[in-house]
Structures are given as structure tokens and as C-alpha cells.
Amino acid sequence: MTLIDKDIIANKRSGRQTRNSILKWLFFLCTMFGLMVLIMLIADTVADGWDSLDMEFLTNFNSSRAESAGFYGAIIGSLWLMVVTAPVAIVLSVGTALYLEEYAPKNKFTEFIKINISNLAGVPSVVFGLLGLAMFVRALALGNSVLAAGLTLALMILPVIVVASQEAIRTVPASVREASIGMGATKWQTVSKIILPAAIPGIITGIILALSRALGETAPLVVIGVPTTLLVTPSSFLDSFQAMPMQIYSWVKMPNEEFQYIAAAGIIIMLVVLLLMNSAAIFIRNKFSKRY
């Protein structure tokens, strides 16, 4: 190798190192920008709503007076909503993902279904609200009940969980499947004892993140007609209810400045719930993840 060739290689290496350094700092600045915006939003919300956080706020129902308005009905209503949304979405979506990945024949029709499920994951939430209004509220005459809203939100997050579950199932190596079948296990034994346990961390992470999205959705509830002021909590799945995002939405629209502060307090409560759900997803993923 001549001296000129060595100089060319050194110049190329120096150029690559310079580009790597520039991209590194560019990505770092992008990350810091996002973090700074997030910190500013959270700090502003906490500063506005911290003084409104007390036991009366957590135990009172909504009111036309800001000083006596509370978040209790919305918290209980959201819990009822998740009781319907979670099991329906989990059973249907995980079952769909298992069928498409392990049982469905590999043909164009199956690929067509997979593509459409992926496309449904990007459909705006208001479209699912219109679907719930037509199907559950009017066709099935469920009204603006917990059941109608829960089924609507379950349909909304179902494609998201299906896609996440499919990706988690695909991460299980084919050699594990082949080894199980080679040992004499049936298809269901392989799926239930080998594939599903290995994919559980990714599946549960997708479920928790999807439920977090459902908990904070407002558009489908607005379309269905969920009330913003209700002085009772639901006693059955056919009762009307309040929800945290709807309650915050109604307070933000109020012209009185005092309602802006209690809306910030409601946002803090909802952020805490979402943070706990996301923390649970991270804990489950780290605790039960396996390597093959």
C-alpha cells in the first residue's frame, strides 16, 4: 500500500468520524428538545393545579362552582370503563394475533387481513366514535352507557394490541417451535406452553400502552354523548357515567379562570394513573422477558 493510499484511507476515516460526531450531537439535541418541552408542560400543569389537589377534589362530584367541583365521579367512571375495555380488547386482540401468526394459512387473504389490521391502527379515534354511535348506542340501544363506551374503546385499541402481539410472537425463534413439535407436543401445547409465555412481555407492554391511550381518549366519548356532569356513579354496565378526559375537557372550555386550575389538577391525576400503567408495563417486560 502506497503512502497516497494510506492518506486516502485516513481522510475517509476522519470524514466518517466527523459525520458520526455531528449526527450524535444532532440526535442528542433532538432528545433534549423533546425532554425540555415535556418538562415545561408538566411543570406548568403542576404549578397551575397543585393547589387544587386535596381530599375534597378527590371525593366531590363535579359542580357549577369551581371551589366545590371534584374529580370523584370521573375517576370511578374511568375505572368502570377500563373494566369493560380491558378484557374485551385483550381476549379479542391476543386471540386474533395468535390465529394469524400460528394457525392461519399463509396466503394472500391472510396478508390482506394483516395489512388492514395495521391500517386500522392508524384510523383517527373519532371514526371509532362514529362506529360506536351507530353500532352500540343506536343499533343495540345501549345509549351512552359504560358498556357502549367500553366496547367502542375496545374496538379502537384492538388493532394496536393485535399488531404489538404479532410482533412479540414473531420474536420467538422458529427453532423453539420446531423443537417443541419435535418432542411430540401438539400445536396448542406449543402455543400455550412455549410461544405465549415467551411473547408475554411484549404483549403485555402493548396492552398497557393501548389501555393508556384508551384511558386518555376524548373524541369517541364526545361522539357517544358521555355526560360531563353527573352526580352519581354507575352501579351497572348499562348506566351512564363520567370519564376523566371528558371532565377535563369540560373544565377547559369554561370561561372562569378557576376551572382552568382544577382542569390542571385533573390532568395531574390522569398523568399519575398513566405513569403507573406505563411503569407496570416496564416492570413486567423486564421481569418476565426471556432469551432463547
N, C-alpha and C positions, 0 to 999 in steps of 0.2 A: 504494500500500500504506500503510495507516494505521500509526500507532505501536503500536496494540494487536496488529495482525497481526505486526509485527516482534518484539514481545515474546513472542508465542506461538511463533514460529519459533525464536527464541533459546532459549526454555525447552526445546523439543523437542530441539534440537541438543545442549544441555547434558545432557539426560537420556540421549541416545544415547551421548555421550562417557563419562558416568559408568558406564553399563552395560558399554560396551566395556572400560573400565579394570578394572571388577570381574571380568569374565569372563577378561580377560588374566591377572590375578594368580591367579585360581582355577585356570586351566589350568597356569600356571607352578608352583603349589604341588602340583598332581597329578603333574606331571612330576618335580619334585624329590622327592616322596614315593616314587615308583617307583624313582628312581635311588638314593635313600638305602637303601631296602630291599635293592636289588640289591648295592650296595657293602657293606652289612653282611653279607650272605650270603657274598659272595666273600671278604671279609676274614676271616670266621670259618672258612671252609673252608681258606683258605691258611694261617692260623695253626695249625690242627689238623694239616694234612697236609704242611706244608713240610719238617719234619724227617725225614719218612719217604721223601722223594724222593731216591733215589740210584740208582746203576747196578744194584745188586742188586735193587732193587724193579722196575726195568725189564727185567731179564734172568732173574729167577726165576719159577718157576711158583707156583701157589697152594699153600699149606701149612696144616696144622692149627695151626702155631705162627706167631704174628703176626710175630715177629722175622725169620722166613725166608720169609714169604709175599711173592709178587711178582705183577706185572701182565702179564708177558710173554705168557702163553697167551691172555689176554683181548684184548690188543692185536692179536695175529696173527689170532685168530678173528674179530674185528670187521672186519679188513681183508678176509678171505675172504668174510665176509657181504656187504660192500659190492660185491665183485666180481660177485656174483650179483644183488644187488638193483638196482644202478645200471643196467646195460644193459637188463635186463628192463623195469624201470619206465619208463626213458626212451623206449625204442622203442615200447612199447605206448601210453603216455600221449600222447606228441607225435603219433604217428600217428592216435590217436583224435581229438585236438583238431583236427588238420588236416582230417580227414574231416568232422567235424561242422560246422566253420566254412566250409570251401571246397567240399566235394563233396556233402554230404548235402542232400536236398531240404528245403525249408523247409515242414514240415507239423507236425501235432500229434504224430505219433510221434517225430519228431526232438526236438521240445521236451520230450516226455516223457522221452526218454533224457537230455537235458541236465539236467533237474530232478533225476532220480535220481542222476546222477553228482555233482551238487552236494550232494545229501543224503548220499551215501556218504562225502564228505569229512568229515562230522561224526560218523560212526559211531565209537564207542569202540574203541580198539585191541584190547581183549580179545576183541571179536567177531571180528575178523580172525584172532586167535589160534585161536579155536574153528574157524573156517573152515579154517585151515591144518592143524589137527589132524585134522579129518575128511577133507580132500581129499588133502593131501600126505603126512602122517605115516601115516595108516591106509589110505586108498583106494589110493594109489600106492605104499605100503610103503617110503617114503623114510626113515622113522624121524626121529630128532632130528638130522638131518644139516644141513650147510651149505646144501644145495640146498633142502630143505624150508623152513628158516627164511628163506632169501633170497627164495624165491617168495612166502612169506607176507607179508614186509615189503614186497615189490614191490606186491602187491595192496593193502596198506594205504595206501601213499603214491600209488598210481596216480591216484585221484580228485583229490588235491591238485594234482598236476602237470598233470592234464588241465584243471582249472579255471584254473590260472595260465597255461597255454599258450593257452587260449581267450581270456583277457583280453589277453594280449600280441598275439595275432593280430588281435583286434578293433581294436587301436590303430593298425594300418596303415590309412591313409586309403583310402577306396574309389576316389578319383581315381587313386591309384597303380596299383591293379588295372586300372582301365579304360584307363589309358594304355598299360600293358603289352599288354593284349589288342588295343588299337587299333593297336599297332605290329606285330601279326602273331604274337605269342608264343602258344604253346599254354597250356592251363590248368596243366600240370605245370611248364612253364618259368616261368610267372608265380609259382607257389607256391615253387619251389625257388630261383629267382634273385632274386625281389623280396620276397615276403611273408615267407618263412622267415628270410632274413638280417636283415630289419628287426625281426622279432619275437624274434630270438635273445637279446638282453639280458634281456627279461622271462621268456622260457622258462628260460634257464639260472639266473636268480635263483630261480625257483620250484623247479627241480630241486635246487639246492644246499640250499635251506631244507627241502625234503621229505626229502632224504637225511640232513640233520642230525637231523630228527625220528626217522627210522628208526634212526639210529645210537644214539640215546638211549632207545629203547623197551625196556621190560622185560616188560610184560604178555604180548605174543604169544610171547616166548621162554619164559616160565614155563609157559604153556599147552602149548606144544610139548614141553617137557621138556628144555630145554637144560641140561646139567650145569654146576655151579658149580665143581667141582674136576676137572681133567683134566690129566694130566702130560705130554701130547703135543700137538703142534699138528697140524691137519688136513693131509693130503697129497693129498686129492682132495675133490670137492664132495659125496661121499657119506659122508664121515667126520663124526663128532661134533666139537663144537668148544665153546669158551668165548666169552663176549662181555663187553665192558666193563660194560654196565649190570647184567647178571646177576651178575658178580663183585662189583660194589659192593653190590648188593642182599644177597648172601650175607654179606658182611662186616658190613653194618649190623645184621643180625639176631643176630650173635654177641654173647654177654653180656660177653666180655672187652673191657675198655676199649681195649686196644691195637689191636684190629681197627677201632675207630672212627677211629683216626688214619690207618691205611692206607687205609680207605674214603675219607677226605678226600683222601688223596694220589691215589687213583684218580679221584676227581671232578675234581681239578685237571688230570690228564692228559686226561680226556674233554672238559673245558671248553676246553683248548688246541686239541684237534682240531676241536671245533665252531667255535671262534673263527676258526681258519684257513679252514674251509669257508665261513663267512659272509663273511669278508674277501675270499675268492676271488669270491664272488657279487657283492659290491660293486664289485670291480675290473673284472670282466667287464662288468657293467652300465654302468659309467662309460666303459670303453674302447671298447665296440662299439655304444653307443647312437647312433642316427641320428635326425635330424628331417626330416620330409617336409612 
